[in-house]
């Protein structure tokens, strides 16, 4: 472990935002990027994240003093996207006003993004300047009163009793009606990494890893879309998602290229971490001590740092 890795991790367990009733939380997500200063043109100047710590080898960025992502500059671009790895990292904002504020920042910068209605959340999707996927999310699980199977997949019954698809057009007029301020400022405290979505080459193997071994319940059944998700036993059932859209032959990106280095899961204590490591070891999953935790990989090679809450 390099000194910069130790600095960039900066007590991963301390960076997590804990949601009442949830059994785990997301710590910092580490991304390999080509150029740090170029990356900040989006992460800092457009999205509004602040630089928490910067060295020659890493840039820690976040909100309200909490590190959300650690950028590792110097990676080479990739010319294709048929790899396992990051689909998107989701930055969740604390309220409707902050969600509208981020969309206003994107629109002001004329940065391309795709606003989307999920009913259980409102979101917009974009890529960073290296092609790493990003989602900006406002959690709204209270709007879903029932989930049922419809003729073309999941139907979400909203507060008015209407059946709605899980993916639809976002009402921008209603969304932007919550905009309270336009003056440029960093994102508010309470912004956090709310979920991570990765590409895998085997959905069932990923389910076994994230649900059976890590112990997270499966959320809504998105198998008709070629994806599944697991959650931390809270109201929001979408904390880790994985899809097979890159195909069964998807491999990890070449070493030294841009993409996901690893994401961090914070468990409630050492006892829970030890029990998880025993399940993983029994299944033949190797763990390597790293940055105050244990580094493992899912069956598609996506790195997951497991740490215990302090």
RAFEN-V595464 format. One record per residue. N is the residue number from 1. PHI is phi in whole degrees, -180 to 180 (999 if undefined). D_CENTER is the distance of its C-alpha to the mean C-alpha in whole Angstrom. Layout:
n:N phi:PHI d_center:D_CENTER
n:N phi:PHI d_center:D_CENTER
This chain:
n:1 phi:999 d_center:24
n:2 phi:-81 d_center:25
n:3 phi:-62 d_center:25
n:4 phi:-68 d_center:23
n:5 phi:-63 d_center:20
n:6 phi:-65 d_center:22
n:7 phi:-66 d_center:21
n:8 phi:-65 d_center:18
n:9 phi:-69 d_center:17
n:10 phi:35 d_center:19
n:11 phi:55 d_center:19
n:12 phi:-51 d_center:15
n:13 phi:-63 d_center:16
n:14 phi:-80 d_center:17
n:15 phi:-90 d_center:14
n:16 phi:-78 d_center:13
n:17 phi:-99 d_center:13
n:18 phi:-92 d_center:15
n:19 phi:-94 d_center:15
n:20 phi:-52 d_center:19
n:21 phi:90 d_center:19
n:22 phi:-93 d_center:16
n:23 phi:-93 d_center:17
n:24 phi:-150 d_center:14
n:25 phi:-151 d_center:11
n:26 phi:-89 d_center:8
n:27 phi:-96 d_center:10
n:28 phi:-61 d_center:9
n:29 phi:-102 d_center:8
n:30 phi:-104 d_center:11
n:31 phi:-123 d_center:12
n:32 phi:-86 d_center:15
n:33 phi:-128 d_center:17
n:34 phi:-80 d_center:20
n:35 phi:-143 d_center:21
n:36 phi:-64 d_center:20
n:37 phi:-65 d_center:22
n:38 phi:-64 d_center:21
n:39 phi:-62 d_center:18
n:40 phi:-66 d_center:18
n:41 phi:-58 d_center:20
n:42 phi:-93 d_center:17
n:43 phi:-59 d_center:15
n:44 phi:-93 d_center:18
n:45 phi:-76 d_center:20
n:46 phi:-97 d_center:19
n:47 phi:-78 d_center:15
n:48 phi:97 d_center:17
n:49 phi:-74 d_center:15
n:50 phi:-107 d_center:18
n:51 phi:-79 d_center:19
n:52 phi:-88 d_center:19
n:53 phi:-157 d_center:21
n:54 phi:-142 d_center:22
n:55 phi:-126 d_center:24
n:56 phi:-67 d_center:25
n:57 phi:-114 d_center:22
n:58 phi:-143 d_center:19
n:59 phi:-131 d_center:18
n:60 phi:-92 d_center:16
n:61 phi:-127 d_center:15
n:62 phi:-175 d_center:13
n:63 phi:-148 d_center:15
n:64 phi:60 d_center:18
n:65 phi:84 d_center:19
n:66 phi:-94 d_center:15
n:67 phi:-75 d_center:13
n:68 phi:-102 d_center:10
n:69 phi:-137 d_center:10
n:70 phi:-122 d_center:13
n:71 phi:-94 d_center:14
n:72 phi:-117 d_center:17
n:73 phi:-71 d_center:20
n:74 phi:104 d_center:22
n:75 phi:-80 d_center:21
n:76 phi:-88 d_center:22
n:77 phi:-63 d_center:21
n:78 phi:-113 d_center:21
n:79 phi:-92 d_center:23
n:80 phi:-137 d_center:22
n:81 phi:-126 d_center:18
n:82 phi:-91 d_center:19
n:83 phi:-108 d_center:17
n:84 phi:-68 d_center:15
n:85 phi:134 d_center:12
n:86 phi:-72 d_center:9
n:87 phi:-93 d_center:9
n:88 phi:-159 d_center:6
n:89 phi:-105 d_center:3
n:90 phi:-108 d_center:4
n:91 phi:-95 d_center:7
n:92 phi:-95 d_center:9
n:93 phi:-107 d_center:12
n:94 phi:-76 d_center:15
n:95 phi:-158 d_center:18
n:96 phi:-65 d_center:19
n:97 phi:-66 d_center:21
n:98 phi:-71 d_center:18
n:99 phi:-63 d_center:16
n:100 phi:-62 d_center:20
n:101 phi:-63 d_center:20
n:102 phi:-65 d_center:17
n:103 phi:-62 d_center:18
n:104 phi:-65 d_center:22
n:105 phi:-63 d_center:20
n:106 phi:-62 d_center:19
n:107 phi:-65 d_center:22
n:108 phi:-63 d_center:24
n:109 phi:-84 d_center:23
n:110 phi:56 d_center:24
n:111 phi:-90 d_center:20
n:112 phi:-65 d_center:19
n:113 phi:-154 d_center:17
n:114 phi:-127 d_center:17
n:115 phi:-63 d_center:17
n:116 phi:-143 d_center:16
n:117 phi:-99 d_center:18
n:118 phi:-112 d_center:16
n:119 phi:72 d_center:18
n:120 phi:-73 d_center:16
n:121 phi:-160 d_center:14
n:122 phi:-113 d_center:15
n:123 phi:-149 d_center:12
n:124 phi:-138 d_center:13
n:125 phi:-119 d_center:12
n:126 phi:-158 d_center:13
n:127 phi:-117 d_center:13
n:128 phi:-77 d_center:14
n:129 phi:-74 d_center:17
n:130 phi:-107 d_center:17
n:131 phi:91 d_center:15
n:132 phi:-71 d_center:11
n:133 phi:-74 d_center:9
n:134 phi:-133 d_center:8
n:135 phi:-124 d_center:8
n:136 phi:-104 d_center:10
n:137 phi:-129 d_center:10
n:138 phi:-115 d_center:13
n:139 phi:-72 d_center:13
n:140 phi:-140 d_center:17
n:141 phi:-64 d_center:17
n:142 phi:-67 d_center:21
n:143 phi:-78 d_center:22
n:144 phi:-96 d_center:22
n:145 phi:-98 d_center:25
n:146 phi:-161 d_center:25
n:147 phi:-120 d_center:23
n:148 phi:-145 d_center:26
n:149 phi:-83 d_center:26
n:150 phi:-107 d_center:28
n:151 phi:-64 d_center:30
n:152 phi:-123 d_center:27
n:153 phi:123 d_center:24
n:154 phi:-66 d_center:22
n:155 phi:-117 d_center:24
n:156 phi:-107 d_center:23
n:157 phi:-91 d_center:25
n:158 phi:-88 d_center:25
n:159 phi:-63 d_center:27
n:160 phi:-95 d_center:30
n:161 phi:82 d_center:30
n:162 phi:-89 d_center:29
n:163 phi:-84 d_center:27
n:164 phi:-129 d_center:24
n:165 phi:-72 d_center:22
n:166 phi:-75 d_center:18
n:167 phi:-133 d_center:18
n:168 phi:-154 d_center:20
n:169 phi:-81 d_center:22
n:170 phi:-82 d_center:20
n:171 phi:-73 d_center:24
n:172 phi:-72 d_center:23
n:173 phi:-63 d_center:27
n:174 phi:-67 d_center:25
n:175 phi:-61 d_center:22
n:176 phi:-78 d_center:24
n:177 phi:-66 d_center:27
n:178 phi:-89 d_center:24
n:179 phi:-66 d_center:24
n:180 phi:-104 d_center:26
n:181 phi:-154 d_center:26
n:182 phi:-119 d_center:26
n:183 phi:-64 d_center:27
n:184 phi:-67 d_center:25
n:185 phi:-159 d_center:23
n:186 phi:-67 d_center:20
n:187 phi:-64 d_center:17
n:188 phi:-71 d_center:18
n:189 phi:-58 d_center:17
n:190 phi:101 d_center:15
n:191 phi:-75 d_center:12
n:192 phi:-154 d_center:9
n:193 phi:-78 d_center:6
n:194 phi:-97 d_center:6
n:195 phi:-161 d_center:4
n:196 phi:-130 d_center:3
n:197 phi:-124 d_center:6
n:198 phi:-121 d_center:9
n:199 phi:-83 d_center:12
n:200 phi:-131 d_center:15
n:201 phi:-103 d_center:19
n:202 phi:-155 d_center:19
n:203 phi:-62 d_center:18
n:204 phi:-67 d_center:20
n:205 phi:-63 d_center:20
n:206 phi:-67 d_center:16
n:207 phi:-62 d_center:17
n:208 phi:-60 d_center:20
n:209 phi:-65 d_center:17
n:210 phi:-78 d_center:15
n:211 phi:-98 d_center:17
n:212 phi:-68 d_center:20
n:213 phi:-90 d_center:20
n:214 phi:-77 d_center:17
n:215 phi:93 d_center:18
n:216 phi:-97 d_center:16
n:217 phi:-65 d_center:17
n:218 phi:-73 d_center:17
n:219 phi:-89 d_center:16
n:220 phi:-65 d_center:17
n:221 phi:-86 d_center:19
n:222 phi:-100 d_center:17
n:223 phi:-61 d_center:20
n:224 phi:-64 d_center:22
n:225 phi:-99 d_center:19
n:226 phi:77 d_center:18
n:227 phi:-147 d_center:15
n:228 phi:-139 d_center:14
n:229 phi:-143 d_center:12
n:230 phi:-127 d_center:12
n:231 phi:-141 d_center:12
n:232 phi:-102 d_center:14
n:233 phi:69 d_center:17
n:234 phi:-104 d_center:16
n:235 phi:-71 d_center:17
n:236 phi:-93 d_center:13
n:237 phi:-97 d_center:13
n:238 phi:-154 d_center:10
n:239 phi:-105 d_center:8
n:240 phi:-133 d_center:7
n:241 phi:-119 d_center:9
n:242 phi:-147 d_center:11
n:243 phi:-130 d_center:14
n:244 phi:-108 d_center:17
n:245 phi:-70 d_center:17
n:246 phi:-89 d_center:18
n:247 phi:93 d_center:21
n:248 phi:-68 d_center:22
n:249 phi:-96 d_center:23
n:250 phi:-64 d_center:20
n:251 phi:-114 d_center:20
n:252 phi:-69 d_center:18
n:253 phi:-60 d_center:19
n:254 phi:-60 d_center:22
n:255 phi:-58 d_center:22
n:256 phi:88 d_center:21
n:257 phi:-106 d_center:20
n:258 phi:-70 d_center:17
n:259 phi:147 d_center:13
n:260 phi:-75 d_center:11
n:261 phi:-83 d_center:13
n:262 phi:-171 d_center:11
n:263 phi:-119 d_center:8
n:264 phi:-117 d_center:10
n:265 phi:-113 d_center:11
n:266 phi:-103 d_center:14
n:267 phi:-93 d_center:16
n:268 phi:-66 d_center:19
n:269 phi:-174 d_center:22
n:270 phi:-65 d_center:24
n:271 phi:-61 d_center:25
n:272 phi:-68 d_center:22
n:273 phi:-64 d_center:21
n:274 phi:-62 d_center:24
n:275 phi:-65 d_center:24
n:276 phi:-65 d_center:21
n:277 phi:-64 d_center:22
n:278 phi:-65 d_center:26
n:279 phi:-63 d_center:24
n:280 phi:-64 d_center:22
n:281 phi:-63 d_center:26
n:282 phi:-63 d_center:28
n:283 phi:-92 d_center:26
n:284 phi:85 d_center:26
n:285 phi:-88 d_center:23
n:286 phi:-82 d_center:23
n:287 phi:-123 d_center:22
n:288 phi:-123 d_center:23
n:289 phi:-58 d_center:23
n:290 phi:-157 d_center:21
n:291 phi:51 d_center:20
n:292 phi:79 d_center:21
n:293 phi:-143 d_center:19
n:294 phi:-129 d_center:19
n:295 phi:-91 d_center:18
n:296 phi:-129 d_center:17
n:297 phi:-137 d_center:16
n:298 phi:-73 d_center:16
n:299 phi:-61 d_center:18
n:300 phi:-96 d_center:17
n:301 phi:93 d_center:17
n:302 phi:-74 d_center:13
n:303 phi:-75 d_center:13
n:304 phi:-132 d_center:12
n:305 phi:-92 d_center:14
n:306 phi:-100 d_center:15
n:307 phi:-131 d_center:17
n:308 phi:-99 d_center:19
n:309 phi:-62 d_center:19
n:310 phi:-87 d_center:22
